[in-house]
Amino acid sequence: MTTTLDSTRMDSTPQLAADLGHLLDRILSGGEQDLLRVMAVHEMTPLHVRVLRELAYCPMPLTVDELADRIDLDVDDVQAATAELRRRRLVMRRDAGTAMLVLTPDGRRIVSDVDEAHRADLSAYVGDLDRTGRRRLEAALSLLDER
């Protein structure tokens, strides 16, 4: 049997999901100045950044197929991106005879630059919030941490 509380939760789920989506859009679109600058300096596309970051934070080397699966993109697109990143010496095969990909030191430096820019952009967003906005953000984050 569904209680009134459960019914209320079910009814409000689409609106809460939409509100969360709007919040994420505002955070990400309103404050990507540093990230966009870093991407431009390094001549990176969003796909290049996703590939580099996935390789950086995965605990093991990945094949192109595994990488495509992890970032949920078409393997041909990921293959083209990794070929470009290999050409630029940001990604390399772990061993000459293997298909396993790893970052080069230059690739790791770019990931570090991207992450630093992303943190700066989020900091700028939070810094622009008034006291009420900060409290609301803290409350939302604490709820997310409980999950």
Secondary structure as GFF3:
##gff-version 3
##sequence-region A 1 147
A	DSSP	alpha_helix	4	30	.	.	.	ID=ss1
A	DSSP	alpha_helix	33	41	.	.	.	ID=ss2
A	DSSP	alpha_helix	46	57	.	.	.	ID=ss3
A	DSSP	alpha_helix	64	71	.	.	.	ID=ss4
A	DSSP	alpha_helix	75	87	.	.	.	ID=ss5
A	DSSP	beta_strand	91	93	.	.	.	ID=ss6
A	DSSP	beta_strand	101	103	.	.	.	ID=ss7
A	DSSP	alpha_helix	105	127	.	.	.	ID=ss8
A	DSSP	alpha_helix	131	146	.	.	.	ID=ss9
###
